């Protein structure tokens, strides 16, 4: 029987899911709750809620081409194969939205959000200019810092750069950076604050350091590596929200050396044909084939796509490609390298968007879908928040663990009433 949350009660204990079908192929997830859930807060710490933006009630105004000539020009920028894949994705998403709507009825598709804003402290900068990178990078190997289960004081974020921070305890630790900046570190997690795209050597030398300090990671391999690379795209260039001077091929040593033989690699990609080809080609070079496609469809509080689902310009979904090594040969009958399994599993994740670049935290889905029978060793690369039990790495890895992004008053964890939807969208 499919599970749907009809009030404030969880699906299975503490959960960020409002709906999940029996086949585990369709999910409705609350993004702020997914990140909160991944922190594994202790009840003794009191209620903590992640600060969010107002959820969207109406789709964005259409910016699709107004003329047939404009539409043809856009269509001509992608191959027939890529256009065909888009149509397949649209069908899967449409079916999933219909399924969720039949269970949610008129209930909004997210929880009430805490939109309070902290004004007493400025958000700390975690990024470094090039000249700072050159002077601040550590010489490997650097021993890890074992955090105490209480406060850990550092003079600046620069003093913890390119250094593994490990919290092996079953409770939170805090990193206190002068002046007056505090970050919470979830239990049994590890993180490295560093610019992954700075050099290939940094990746190939830092990855072993992440893995060889507990018996659980003696093999130096992860069961799941999750990446959200800074792919170049128009909106990022306009907003300058993060650097896109990056080549996915730089990560080959990570996949060769630290992805387990039976494990998965998940890569978020943009809706750009060249980006998808680059990701698939690089992973094929490392011996991996596409085995699953997870689609995050961005919806309003009423379950509508935030933009036209079949649109050419702004597509309301993002893709997570899951790769795995095949048991057989990678070479096809015609001598070419195979890049996809014969059957690809599609899964749909519906979620109302939150802050810019804040994706759903996949901890609950990964553990439910990919590793339902036991623990898994996970590394998240280009992470923007930490996750309990996971290893996280990136130049903004502590961003959403800064205490200024959280409210100690707690958020109401229930589905808003229908008459509250107008208020929710601001």
C-alpha positions as CSV (number, residue, x, y, z in Angstrom):
1,X,0.0,0.0,0.0
2,X,1.4,3.4,-0.9
3,X,2.1,5.7,2.0
4,X,0.8,9.3,2.1
5,X,1.1,11.7,5.0
6,X,-2.3,13.2,5.7
7,X,-1.5,15.2,8.8
8,X,1.6,15.9,10.9
9,X,2.4,12.2,11.5
10,X,5.5,10.8,9.7
11,X,5.4,8.0,7.2
12,X,8.0,5.9,9.0
13,X,9.0,7.6,12.2
14,X,10.9,10.8,11.4
15,X,10.6,11.3,7.7
16,X,10.8,14.1,5.1
17,X,8.4,12.3,2.8
18,X,4.8,13.3,2.3
19,X,4.2,10.5,-0.2
20,X,5.9,7.3,-1.4
21,X,4.5,4.6,-3.6
22,X,5.0,0.8,-3.0
23,X,7.5,0.5,-5.9
24,X,9.6,3.3,-4.4
25,X,9.6,5.1,-7.8
26,X,7.5,8.1,-6.9
27,X,8.1,10.4,-3.9
28,X,6.9,13.7,-2.6
29,X,9.5,15.3,-0.4
30,X,9.8,18.4,1.7
31,X,13.2,20.0,1.1
32,X,13.8,21.8,4.4
33,X,12.7,18.8,6.3
34,X,15.0,16.5,4.3
35,X,18.0,18.6,5.4
36,X,16.8,18.8,9.0
37,X,16.3,15.0,9.0
38,X,19.8,14.5,7.8
39,X,21.3,16.4,10.7
40,X,20.1,13.8,13.3
41,X,19.4,16.4,15.9
42,X,19.2,15.1,19.5
43,X,15.9,15.9,21.3
44,X,18.0,17.3,24.1
45,X,19.2,20.1,21.8
46,X,15.7,21.5,21.4
47,X,13.7,22.1,18.2
48,X,15.8,23.5,15.4
49,X,14.4,24.5,12.0
50,X,16.1,25.4,8.8
51,X,15.3,28.9,7.5
52,X,13.7,28.8,4.1
53,X,12.0,31.0,1.5
54,X,8.2,31.2,0.9
55,X,7.1,28.2,-1.2
56,X,5.8,29.1,-4.6
57,X,2.0,29.0,-5.2
58,X,1.8,29.8,-8.9
59,X,4.0,28.7,-11.8
60,X,6.4,31.3,-13.3
61,X,5.1,33.3,-16.2
62,X,6.0,31.5,-19.5
63,X,9.1,32.6,-21.3
64,X,8.7,30.2,-24.1
65,X,9.3,31.5,-27.7
66,X,6.3,33.4,-28.9
67,X,6.8,32.6,-32.6
68,X,7.3,29.4,-34.6
69,X,10.7,30.7,-35.8
70,X,11.9,31.2,-32.2
71,X,10.7,27.7,-31.2
72,X,12.5,26.1,-34.2
73,X,15.7,28.0,-33.4
74,X,15.7,26.5,-29.9
75,X,14.7,23.1,-31.1
76,X,17.6,23.2,-33.6
77,X,20.1,23.5,-30.7
78,X,19.5,20.0,-29.5
79,X,19.7,16.6,-31.2
80,X,16.6,14.5,-32.1
81,X,17.7,11.9,-29.5
82,X,18.0,14.5,-26.7
83,X,14.5,15.9,-27.6
84,X,13.1,12.4,-27.5
85,X,14.6,11.8,-24.1
86,X,12.9,15.0,-22.9
87,X,9.6,13.6,-24.1
88,X,10.2,10.4,-22.2
89,X,11.0,12.3,-19.0
90,X,7.8,14.4,-19.4
91,X,5.7,11.2,-19.6
92,X,7.2,9.8,-16.4
93,X,6.8,13.1,-14.6
94,X,3.2,13.6,-15.7
95,X,2.2,10.1,-14.5
96,X,4.0,10.7,-11.2
97,X,2.3,14.0,-10.6
98,X,-1.1,12.4,-11.3
99,X,-0.4,9.6,-8.9
100,X,0.7,12.0,-6.1
101,X,-2.4,14.3,-6.7
102,X,-4.7,11.3,-6.3
103,X,-3.3,10.8,-2.8
104,X,-2.7,14.4,-1.7
105,X,-6.1,15.7,-3.0
106,X,-6.3,19.4,-2.0
107,X,-3.5,19.3,0.6
108,X,-0.5,21.5,-0.1
109,X,2.7,19.7,-1.3
110,X,5.0,21.0,1.5
111,X,5.1,21.7,5.2
112,X,4.8,25.1,6.8
113,X,8.2,26.9,6.3
114,X,10.2,29.0,8.7
115,X,10.9,32.2,6.8
116,X,12.4,34.1,9.7
117,X,15.6,35.9,8.8
118,X,18.6,36.3,11.0
119,X,19.8,39.9,11.1
120,X,22.2,39.9,14.0
121,X,25.2,38.3,12.2
122,X,26.5,38.2,8.7
123,X,26.8,34.9,6.9
124,X,30.5,33.9,6.9
125,X,32.3,33.7,3.6
126,X,33.6,30.2,2.8
127,X,35.1,30.9,-0.6
128,X,38.6,32.1,-1.3
129,X,40.1,34.2,-4.0
130,X,42.9,32.7,-6.1
131,X,45.7,34.4,-4.3
132,X,44.3,33.1,-1.0
133,X,44.1,29.6,-2.4
134,X,47.8,29.6,-3.3
135,X,48.8,30.6,0.2
136,X,46.3,28.6,2.2
137,X,46.4,25.2,0.7
138,X,47.9,22.6,3.0
139,X,50.7,20.2,2.0
140,X,49.3,16.7,2.0
141,X,49.1,14.4,3.8
142,X,47.6,16.4,6.7
143,X,46.4,14.5,9.8
144,X,42.7,14.8,10.5
145,X,41.3,16.9,13.3
146,X,39.1,14.8,15.6
147,X,36.5,17.2,16.9
148,X,35.5,17.1,20.5
149,X,31.8,16.6,21.3
150,X,31.6,20.1,22.6
151,X,33.0,23.4,21.2
152,X,36.0,23.4,18.8
153,X,37.6,26.8,18.5
154,X,39.5,28.0,15.3
155,X,40.9,31.4,14.5
156,X,39.4,31.4,10.9
157,X,37.9,29.2,8.3
158,X,41.3,29.4,6.6
159,X,42.8,27.4,9.5
160,X,40.5,24.4,8.7
161,X,40.8,24.6,5.0
162,X,41.9,21.3,3.2
163,X,41.9,19.5,6.5
164,X,39.6,16.6,7.3
165,X,37.3,17.4,10.3
166,X,35.9,14.2,11.8
167,X,33.1,13.9,14.4
168,X,33.1,10.2,15.4
169,X,30.7,10.7,18.3
170,X,27.0,10.0,18.4
171,X,26.2,13.6,19.1
172,X,26.7,17.0,17.5
173,X,29.9,18.9,17.7
174,X,30.3,22.6,17.0
175,X,33.0,24.5,15.1
176,X,33.5,28.0,16.5
177,X,35.3,30.4,14.2
178,X,36.4,33.8,15.4
179,X,34.7,36.2,15.5
180,X,31.4,34.7,16.6
181,X,30.6,32.2,13.8
182,X,29.4,28.8,14.8
183,X,28.8,25.7,12.6
184,X,27.0,22.5,13.8
185,X,28.6,19.2,12.7
186,X,26.2,16.2,12.7
187,X,27.1,13.0,14.5
188,X,29.5,10.5,12.9
189,X,30.2,12.7,10.0
190,X,33.3,14.1,8.4
191,X,33.9,17.1,6.2
192,X,36.6,18.9,4.2
193,X,36.4,22.6,3.3
194,X,38.3,23.0,0.1
195,X,38.1,24.0,-3.6
196,X,37.8,20.6,-5.3
197,X,38.3,22.1,-8.8
198,X,41.6,23.8,-7.8
199,X,43.7,20.9,-9.2
200,X,43.6,17.3,-10.0
201,X,46.4,16.6,-7.5
202,X,44.3,18.0,-4.7
203,X,41.5,15.5,-5.4
204,X,43.8,12.5,-5.9
205,X,45.8,13.1,-2.7
206,X,42.9,14.3,-0.5
207,X,40.5,11.4,-1.2
208,X,42.7,8.7,0.5
209,X,43.0,11.0,3.6
210,X,39.3,11.0,4.0
211,X,39.1,7.2,4.1
212,X,41.9,5.7,6.1
213,X,41.2,6.7,9.7
214,X,38.4,4.4,10.8
215,X,38.1,0.6,10.4
216,X,34.9,1.2,8.5
217,X,36.8,2.9,5.7
218,X,40.0,0.9,5.6
219,X,39.2,-0.2,2.0
220,X,39.3,3.4,0.8
221,X,36.1,3.0,-1.1
222,X,32.6,4.5,-0.9
223,X,29.3,2.7,-1.6
224,X,27.8,5.9,-3.0
225,X,29.5,9.1,-4.2
226,X,27.0,11.9,-4.8
227,X,28.1,15.0,-6.8
228,X,26.4,18.3,-7.7
229,X,29.1,19.8,-9.9
230,X,29.2,23.5,-10.8
231,X,28.3,23.0,-14.4
232,X,28.4,26.2,-16.5
233,X,25.0,27.7,-17.3
234,X,23.5,31.0,-18.1
235,X,21.7,31.7,-14.8
236,X,24.8,30.9,-12.7
237,X,27.0,33.2,-14.8
238,X,24.4,36.0,-14.3
239,X,24.1,35.5,-10.6
240,X,27.8,34.6,-10.0
241,X,26.5,32.3,-7.3
242,X,29.5,30.0,-7.6
243,X,32.5,29.4,-9.8
244,X,32.1,27.3,-12.9
245,X,35.8,27.0,-13.9
246,X,35.5,23.2,-13.7
247,X,36.1,20.1,-15.8
248,X,34.3,16.9,-14.8
249,X,37.2,14.8,-16.1
250,X,39.3,16.2,-13.2
251,X,37.3,13.8,-10.9
252,X,38.4,10.6,-12.7
253,X,40.9,9.7,-10.0
254,X,38.1,9.9,-7.4
255,X,36.0,7.4,-9.3
256,X,38.9,5.1,-10.2
257,X,40.2,4.9,-6.7
258,X,37.3,5.4,-4.3
259,X,34.1,4.1,-5.8
260,X,33.4,0.5,-4.7
261,X,33.0,-2.2,-7.3
262,X,29.3,-2.7,-6.5
263,X,28.6,0.9,-5.5
264,X,26.8,3.8,-7.2
265,X,27.9,7.3,-8.4
266,X,25.2,9.9,-8.6
267,X,25.7,13.0,-10.7
268,X,23.3,16.0,-10.8
269,X,23.3,17.5,-14.3
270,X,21.7,20.5,-16.0
271,X,19.2,20.2,-18.8
272,X,22.0,20.7,-21.3
273,X,22.9,18.1,-23.9
274,X,26.6,18.8,-23.8
275,X,26.7,18.5,-20.0
276,X,24.9,15.2,-20.1
277,X,27.3,13.9,-22.7
278,X,30.3,15.0,-20.7
279,X,29.1,13.3,-17.6
280,X,28.2,10.0,-19.4
281,X,31.4,9.9,-21.3
282,X,33.7,10.6,-18.3
283,X,31.9,7.9,-16.3
284,X,32.2,5.4,-19.2
285,X,35.9,6.1,-19.3
286,X,36.0,5.1,-15.6
287,X,34.0,1.9,-16.3
288,X,30.5,3.1,-15.2
289,X,27.2,2.9,-17.0
290,X,24.0,4.8,-16.4
291,X,21.6,2.5,-14.4
292,X,19.0,4.8,-13.1
293,X,17.6,8.3,-13.7
294,X,16.1,10.3,-10.8
295,X,14.1,13.3,-11.8
296,X,13.4,16.2,-9.4
297,X,10.2,17.9,-10.6
298,X,9.9,21.3,-9.0
299,X,6.3,22.1,-8.2
300,X,4.1,24.7,-6.6
301,X,2.3,24.1,-3.3
302,X,-0.7,22.9,-5.4
303,X,1.4,20.3,-7.3
304,X,1.8,22.2,-10.6
305,X,5.2,22.3,-12.4
306,X,6.8,25.7,-11.7
307,X,7.2,26.2,-15.4
308,X,5.7,24.5,-18.5
309,X,6.6,20.8,-18.3
310,X,7.1,20.4,-22.1
311,X,8.8,23.7,-22.5
312,X,12.0,24.3,-24.5
313,X,13.5,27.2,-22.5
314,X,13.0,26.7,-18.8
315,X,12.4,23.1,-17.8
316,X,11.0,22.5,-14.4
317,X,13.0,19.4,-13.5
318,X,16.6,18.5,-12.8
319,X,18.2,15.2,-13.5
320,X,20.3,12.9,-11.2
321,X,22.1,10.2,-13.3
322,X,23.0,7.1,-11.3
323,X,26.0,5.1,-12.5
324,X,27.2,1.6,-11.7
325,X,29.8,-0.8,-13.0
326,X,28.4,-3.6,-15.1
327,X,29.1,-7.2,-14.2
328,X,30.1,-7.9,-17.8
329,X,32.1,-6.2,-20.5
330,X,31.7,-2.5,-21.3
331,X,32.3,-3.1,-25.0
332,X,29.2,-3.7,-27.2
333,X,28.8,-6.1,-30.1
334,X,29.7,-3.3,-32.5
335,X,33.0,-2.6,-30.6
336,X,31.7,0.7,-29.1
337,X,31.8,1.5,-25.3
338,X,28.4,0.8,-23.7
339,X,27.2,3.8,-21.7
340,X,23.7,2.7,-20.5
341,X,22.3,-0.5,-19.0
342,X,19.7,-2.1,-21.2
343,X,17.0,-1.1,-18.8
344,X,17.2,2.2,-16.9
345,X,15.0,2.6,-13.8
346,X,13.3,6.0,-13.5
347,X,12.3,7.5,-10.2
348,X,10.5,10.8,-9.7
349,X,11.0,13.1,-6.7
350,X,8.4,15.9,-6.5
351,X,9.4,18.8,-4.2
352,X,8.5,22.5,-3.8
353,X,11.8,24.5,-4.4
354,X,13.5,26.3,-1.6
355,X,16.4,28.7,-1.7
356,X,18.5,29.0,-4.8
357,X,20.7,25.9,-5.4
358,X,19.3,24.1,-2.4
359,X,18.5,20.7,-3.6
360,X,16.6,17.9,-1.8
361,X,18.8,16.1,0.6
362,X,18.8,12.5,-0.6
363,X,19.9,10.7,2.6
364,X,16.5,9.2,3.2
365,X,16.0,8.1,-0.4
366,X,19.5,6.7,-0.8
367,X,19.1,4.6,2.4
368,X,15.5,3.5,1.5
369,X,16.0,2.8,-2.2
370,X,19.7,1.8,-2.8
371,X,20.8,0.4,0.6
372,X,17.7,-0.8,2.4
373,X,19.5,-3.7,4.1
374,X,22.3,-2.0,5.9
375,X,24.7,0.9,6.3
376,X,26.4,2.6,3.4
377,X,29.5,4.6,3.1
378,X,28.7,7.9,1.4
379,X,30.8,10.8,0.1
380,X,29.0,13.9,-1.1
381,X,31.1,16.2,-3.3
382,X,30.3,19.9,-3.8
383,X,28.2,19.7,-0.7
384,X,26.6,22.8,0.8
385,X,25.6,21.1,4.1
386,X,26.7,18.2,6.2
387,X,24.8,14.9,6.7
388,X,24.9,12.6,9.7
389,X,27.0,9.5,8.9
390,X,28.3,10.9,5.6
391,X,31.5,12.4,4.4
392,X,31.1,15.8,2.7
393,X,33.6,17.8,0.7
394,X,33.4,21.2,-1.1
395,X,34.3,24.9,-0.9
396,X,30.9,25.7,0.7
397,X,30.5,22.5,2.7
398,X,29.6,24.3,5.9
399,X,27.3,26.8,4.3
400,X,23.9,25.6,5.7
401,X,25.4,24.3,8.9
402,X,26.1,27.8,10.0
403,X,23.8,28.5,13.0
404,X,22.5,31.7,11.3
405,X,20.6,29.5,8.8
406,X,18.6,27.9,11.7
407,X,15.9,29.0,14.1
408,X,15.9,27.7,17.6
409,X,12.2,28.2,17.9
410,X,11.5,25.3,15.6
411,X,9.2,25.0,12.6
412,X,5.7,23.7,12.7
413,X,6.1,20.2,11.1
414,X,2.6,19.7,9.6
415,X,1.0,20.2,6.3
416,X,-0.5,23.7,6.1
417,X,-4.3,23.9,5.8
418,X,-5.7,24.7,2.4
419,X,-6.7,28.2,3.6
420,X,-3.1,28.9,4.6
421,X,-1.7,28.4,1.0
422,X,-2.1,32.0,0.0
423,X,-0.2,33.1,3.1
424,X,2.6,30.6,2.4
425,X,3.5,31.9,-1.0
426,X,3.9,35.4,0.3
